[in-house]
Amino acid sequence: MHPRSILSVLIAVALAAPVPAQQVSGSKTPLIVPSGQRASEAKTPPVVPSGQLKVVVIQGEGAINNMRAKSATQPVVEVRDENDKPVAGAEVVFQLPAAGPGGVFHGWMRTQTAKTNAEGQAGTTGLAPNDEPGRFNIKVTASAGGRTGSVVIGQSNAVRGGAGGQISGGRSGWWKVLGVVGAAAVVGGVVAATRNGKAAETPTNPVTITPGPITVGSPR
């Protein structure tokens, strides 16, 4: 056989031989790479994060804060995962509006951060309303393990006077005073007419009038 023919046969046999498994540098176990794919292309699948957090309002939604007494309902929320289970140790940020009706925490802060307990609950302390009446929203944001969740709590500020409810003034206050005075005058006239007529001869039970508290508001 001619020498060139022998060389061609040896080259063909070498190319047909199977390729041994490649070993990745720094790895103790060999990595089998499929035919036509490089070792650098074999990547670990990315880790997909789980669902977002759920923030549920436990206390404070729809509360009316007393501006006169500087008292407010402290909001409380519960943080839950995608399986509706409480998340302990989550960071919860309560944020008040920067202007308009709202309030402050401990006399000056607009935001307050808290951690959820074993039941997944967290709340604020030291919330007091400001001097502007009206409705406002408290933005609540929770975060834990790269997951986040948020909710909005609606509250209102109002001027209240103890058990009597909201303080009223202007003409409505004057009408209340005139009504009390007019009622007393009518009762006094009936008593006088009864005494001057025949009914005066018949003993009657004494009539006692006890005036209630009168509040006069300044006219607007």
PyMOL commands that set and color helices and strands:
alter all, ss='L'
color gray80, all
select helices_A, chain A and resi 3-16+39-41+162-164+171-196+198-201
alter helices_A, ss='H'
color red, helices_A
select strands_A, chain A and resi 54-59+64-66+76-80+91-95+103-105+111-115+121-123+127-129+134-144+147-158
alter strands_A, ss='S'
color yellow, strands_A
deselect
rebuild
show_as cartoon
